[in-house]
Amino acid sequence: MDGTVLATLGAALAAVLAGIGSAIGVGIAGQASAGAVSENPELSGSCLVLQLLPGTQGIYGLLIAFVIASGAGLLGGGAAITVQQGWRYLFAAIPIGFGGLLSAIYQGKVAVAGINMVVKRPDQSGKAILQAIMVETYAVLALLISFLLVTGI
């Protein structure tokens, strides 16, 4: 197997896994948001923020995919990379791929709980958003380690 194939696999895994997590998280929060807003349209702002939060992991995965693609010369036909470099890119994608996948799903679940809280107590939207943001911490840590591993090659 050639290094370019491994780097391409790494870039794809970072983007696809984190993207799947974001799609699931945004989807489940969106279902709860739609129900809440249908009952009380004034909650649309708070519910929209809570629904959007799990989408950031997909952005993080895409960012790492671009960094890998750029570093490995996948964009614009750069120089060939070694098999060892390809493996390093592949392994560097794992933290954000799986960290993004799981944190987005769980952030979506926390967002659903926050939406339910906002339905009962609209004045608590700040707390609901903060609780969902706490899950984001682990996605940011995964992004950081993947970025450090990619740029350290």
SERO-4910 file (N, C-alpha, C, O; in steps of 0.05 Angstrom, whole numbers):
BEGIN
 pado doro    nc1    nc2    nc3   cac1   cac2   cac3    cc1    cc2    cc3    oc1    oc2    oc3
  Met    A     17    -24      0      0      0      0     18     25      0     38     25     14
  Asp    A     10     44    -15     26     68    -18     18     89      3     -5     89     12
  Gly    A     36    107     10     31    127     30      8    146     24     -6    155     42
  Thr    A      5    152     -2    -17    170    -10    -44    157     -5    -63    171      3
  Val    A    -46    132     -9    -72    118     -3    -78    119     27   -101    124     34
  Leu    A    -58    115     44    -62    116     73    -70    144     82    -88    147     98
  Ala    A    -57    164     71    -63    192     78    -92    199     69   -106    212     83
  Thr    A    -99    189     45   -126    194     35   -147    181     53   -167    193     59
  Leu    A   -141    157     62   -159    143     80   -161    158    106   -183    161    117
  Gly    A   -139    169    116   -140    185    141   -157    209    138   -174    215    155
  Ala    A   -153    224    116   -169    248    111   -199    241    109   -216    255    120
  Ala    A   -205    219     95   -233    211     92   -245    203    119   -267    211    125
  Leu    A   -230    188    135   -241    180    161   -246    204    179   -266    204    193
  Ala    A   -228    223    179   -232    247    196   -258    261    188   -274    268    206
  Ala    A   -262    265    162   -285    280    153   -311    264    156   -331    274    165
  Val    A   -310    238    148   -334    222    148   -344    215    176   -368    218    182
  Leu    A   -326    206    193   -335    198    220   -345    222    236   -367    220    248
  Ala    A   -331    244    236   -340    267    250   -366    278    237   -384    288    251
  Gly    A   -367    277    211   -392    285    197   -416    269    204   -438    279    207
  Ile    A   -412    242    206   -434    225    213   -444    232    241   -468    234    246
  Gly    A   -425    235    260   -433    243    287   -448    269    288   -469    271    302
  Ser    A   -439    289    272   -453    314    271   -481    311    260   -500    323    270
  Ala    A   -483    295    239   -510    291    226   -529    278    246   -552    286    248
  Ile    A   -519    259    261   -537    246    281   -544    265    303   -567    268    310
  Gly    A   -524    279    314   -529    298    336   -547    320    328   -566    327    343
  Val    A   -542    333    305   -560    354    296   -588    344    290   -607    357    295
  Gly    A   -589    319    280   -615    308    273   -632    303    298   -656    310    298
  Ile    A   -620    291    318   -637    285    342   -644    311    357   -666    313    367
  Ala    A   -626    330    357   -633    356    369   -654    371    352   -671    384    363
  Gly    A   -652    368    326   -672    380    308   -700    369    312   -719    384    311
  Gln    A   -702    344    317   -728    332    322   -740    344    348   -764    351    348
  Ala    A   -724    346    369   -734    357    394   -741    387    390   -761    397    401
  Ser    A   -724    401    375   -728    429    370   -754    434    355   -769    453    361
  Ala    A   -759    418    335   -784    421    319   -808    418    337   -827    433    334
  Gly    A   -807    399    354   -830    395    372   -833    418    391   -856    427    396
  Ala    A   -811    428    402   -812    450    421   -822    476    408   -839    490    419
  Val    A   -812    482    384   -819    506    370   -848    505    360   -861    526    358
  Ser    A   -858    481    354   -886    479    345   -905    486    368   -927    496    363
  Glu    A   -896    481    392   -912    488    416   -909    517    424   -928    530    433
  Asn    A   -884    527    421   -878    555    429   -857    567    410   -833    563    414
  Pro    A   -867    581    390   -848    592    370   -827    612    381   -807    616    369
  Glu    A   -832    623    404   -814    641    417   -788    627    425   -768    641    431
  Leu    A   -788    601    426   -764    586    435   -745    580    411   -725    567    415
  Ser    A   -752    589    387   -737    581    364   -707    589    365   -690    574    356
  Gly    A   -700    612    376   -673    620    378   -656    602    396   -635    592    387
  Ser    A   -666    597    420   -651    579    438   -649    551    427   -629    538    429
  Cys    A   -671    542    416   -671    514    405   -652    512    381   -640    491    378
  Leu    A   -651    533    365   -633    532    341   -604    530    350   -589    515    338
  Val    A   -596    546    370   -569    544    380   -563    516    390   -542    505    384
  Leu    A   -581    505    405   -576    478    416   -575    457    394   -560    438    395
  Gln    A   -591    461    373   -591    442    351   -564    444    335   -554    424    327
  Leu    A   -554    468    332   -530    472    316   -504    463    329   -485    456    315
  Leu    A   -503    462    355   -478    456    369   -465    430    361   -441    429    357
  Pro    A   -480    408    358   -466    383    349   -455    384    321   -440    366    313
  Gly    A   -461    404    306   -451    407    279   -422    415    278   -409    412    257
  Thr    A   -411    425    299   -383    435    299   -363    412    295   -342    416    284
  Gln    A   -370    388    305   -351    366    303   -346    359    274   -324    351    266
  Gly    A   -367    361    257   -363    356    229   -344    376    217   -328    369    199
  Ile    A   -345    401    226   -327    422    216   -298    415    225   -280    418    209
  Tyr    A   -295    405    250   -268    398    259   -257    375    243   -233    376    235
  Gly    A   -273    355    237   -264    333    221   -256    342    193   -236    333    182
  Leu    A   -272    360    181   -266    371    155   -240    387    156   -224    385    137
  Leu    A   -235    402    177   -211    417    180   -186    399    179   -167    404    165
  Ile    A   -187    378    195   -165    359    196   -162    345    169   -139    340    161
  Ala    A   -183    338    156   -182    326    129   -167    345    110   -151    336     94
  Phe    A   -173    371    111   -159    390     94   -130    392    101   -113    394     83
  Val    A   -123    392    127    -96    394    135    -80    369    126    -57    372    117
  Ile    A    -92    346    129    -79    321    119    -76    322     89    -54    317     79
  Ala    A    -97    329     75    -96    330     45    -75    350     36    -61    344     16
  Ser    A    -73    372     49    -53    392     41    -25    382     47     -7    384     30
  Gly    A    -21    372     72      5    363     80     16    339     64     40    337     59
  Ala    A     -3    322     56      5    298     41      6    303     11     13    285     -5
  Gly    A      1    328      2      2    334    -26    -21    323    -42    -19    319    -66
  Leu    A    -44    318    -29    -67    307    -43    -82    328    -59    -97    321    -77
  Leu    A    -78    353    -52    -90    375    -66    -70    387    -85    -51    399    -77
  Gly    A    -75    384   -110    -57    396   -130    -34    378   -138    -15    388   -151
  Gly    A    -34    353   -131    -14    334   -141     14    340   -131     33    341   -147
  Gly    A     17    343   -105     43    349    -93     61    324    -94     55    304   -107
  Ala    A     83    325    -79    102    304    -79     90    279    -66     73    280    -49
  Ala    A    101    256    -74     92    231    -62    102    229    -33    123    239    -26
  Ile    A     87    216    -16     96    212     11    102    182     16     93    165      1
  Thr    A    118    178     36    126    150     42    102    135     56     83    147     65
  Val    A    105    109     57     85     93     71     84    100    100     63    102    112
  Gln    A    108    105    112    109    112    140     94    138    145     79    141    164
  Gln    A     98    158    128     83    184    131     53    179    127     37    191    141
  Gly    A     46    162    108     17    156    104      4    144    129    -18    151    136
  Trp    A     19    125    142      8    113    167      5    134    188    -14    134    204
  Arg    A     24    152    190     23    173    210     -1    192    205    -14    200    224
  Tyr    A     -6    198    180    -30    214    174    -56    199    181    -75    210    193
  Leu    A    -56    174    175    -80    157    181    -85    157    211   -107    161    220
  Phe    A    -64    151    227    -67    150    256    -73    178    268    -87    179    288
  Ala    A    -63    199    256    -69    226    265    -99    233    262   -109    250    276
  Ala    A   -112    220    243   -140    226    238   -159    212    258   -182    220    261
  Ile    A   -149    192    272   -166    176    290   -178    192    313   -202    190    318
  Pro    A   -162    209    327   -175    224    349   -199    240    341   -220    239    354
  Ile    A   -197    256    320   -220    273    312   -241    256    299   -265    263    301
  Gly    A   -233    235    285   -254    218    272   -272    206    293   -297    210    292
  Phe    A   -261    191    312   -277    178    332   -286    198    354   -309    195    364
  Gly    A   -269    216    362   -276    237    381   -299    254    371   -318    260    386
  Gly    A   -298    261    346   -320    277    334   -345    261    331   -367    272    337
  Leu    A   -343    236    323   -366    219    320   -381    217    347   -405    222    348
  Leu    A   -367    209    367   -381    204    393   -389    229    407   -411    231    418
  Ser    A   -372    250    407   -379    274    422   -403    288    409   -420    300    423
  Ala    A   -405    287    382   -428    299    369   -454    285    376   -475    298    380
  Ile    A   -453    259    377   -478    244    384   -486    250    413   -509    255    418
  Tyr    A   -467    250    431   -473    255    459   -480    285    463   -497    291    480
  Gln    A   -468    303    448   -476    331    450   -504    334    440   -519    351    451
  Gly    A   -512    319    420   -540    320    410   -559    311    432   -581    323    435
  Lys    A   -552    291    446   -569    281    468   -571    301    491   -593    305    502
  Val    A   -549    314    497   -550    335    518   -566    359    508   -581    371    523
  Ala    A   -564    365    482   -580    387    470   -610    380    472   -626    398    477
  Val    A   -617    355    467   -645    347    470   -655    352    498   -677    363    502
  Ala    A   -639    344    518   -646    349    546   -648    379    551   -666    388    566
  Gly    A   -630    395    539   -631    424    542   -656    436    530   -668    454    541
  Ile    A   -664    426    507   -688    435    494   -712    429    511   -730    446    514
  Asn    A   -713    405    523   -735    398    541   -735    416    565   -757    423    575
  Met    A   -712    424    575   -710    442    598   -720    470    590   -735    482    606
  Val    A   -713    479    566   -721    506    557   -751    506    553   -764    527    557
  Val    A   -763    484    544   -792    483    541   -806    489    568   -826    503    569
  Lys    A   -796    477    589   -808    480    615   -800    506    629   -815    518    643
  Arg    A   -774    515    624   -764    539    637   -748    555    616   -723    552    615
  Pro    A   -761    571    600   -747    586    580   -724    604    590   -705    610    575
  Asp    A   -726    612    615   -705    628    627   -679    613    632   -658    625    638
  Gln    A   -679    587    628   -656    570    633   -640    563    607   -624    545    607
  Ser    A   -645    578    586   -633    571    560   -602    573    562   -588    557    549
  Gly    A   -592    592    576   -563    596    579   -550    571    592   -529    562    584
  Lys    A   -563    561    612   -553    536    626   -554    512    607   -536    496    606
  Ala    A   -575    511    592   -578    488    573   -556    489    552   -545    469    545
  Ile    A   -550    513    542   -529    516    522   -502    510    534   -486    497    522
  Leu    A   -497    519    558   -472    514    572   -468    484    576   -446    474    572
  Gln    A   -489    470    584   -486    441    587   -479    427    561   -462    408    561
  Ala    A   -490    435    539   -483    423    514   -455    431    505   -441    414    493
  Ile    A   -447    455    512   -419    464    505   -399    448    520   -377    443    510
  Met    A   -405    439    544   -386    423    560   -378    398    545   -355    389    547
  Val    A   -396    386    530   -389    362    514   -369    369    492   -352    353    484
  Glu    A   -372    394    482   -355    404    461   -325    403    468   -308    400    451
  Thr    A   -319    405    494   -292    405    504   -277    381    493   -253    383    485
  Tyr    A   -290    358    493   -276    333    484   -272    332    454   -252    320    445
  Ala    A   -289    345    439   -285    348    410   -261    366    405   -245    361    387
  Val    A   -259    388    420   -237    406    417   -210    393    425   -190    397    411
  Leu    A   -211    376    445   -186    362    453   -178    342    431   -155    339    424
  Ala    A   -198    329    419   -192    310    397   -181    326    373   -162    317    360
  Leu    A   -193    349    367   -183    366    345   -154    374    351   -138    373    333
  Leu    A   -148    382    375   -122    391    382   -101    368    378    -80    373    366
  Ile    A   -107    345    388    -87    323    386    -84    315    357    -62    309    348
  Ser    A   -106    314    342   -103    307    313    -87    328    299    -69    322    282
  Phe    A    -91    354    305    -77    375    292    -47    373    298    -30    376    281
  Leu    A    -41    368    324    -13    366    332      1    342    319     24    344    311
  Leu    A    -14    320    317     -2    297    304      2    301    274     23    293    263
  Val    A    -17    314    261    -14    319    232      9    339    227     25    334    209
  Thr    A     10    360    241     30    381    236     57    373    246     77    385    238
  Gly    A     59    353    263     84    344    273     98    324    255    120    315    261
  Ile    A     86    317    233     97    298    214    120    310    199    132    297    182
***
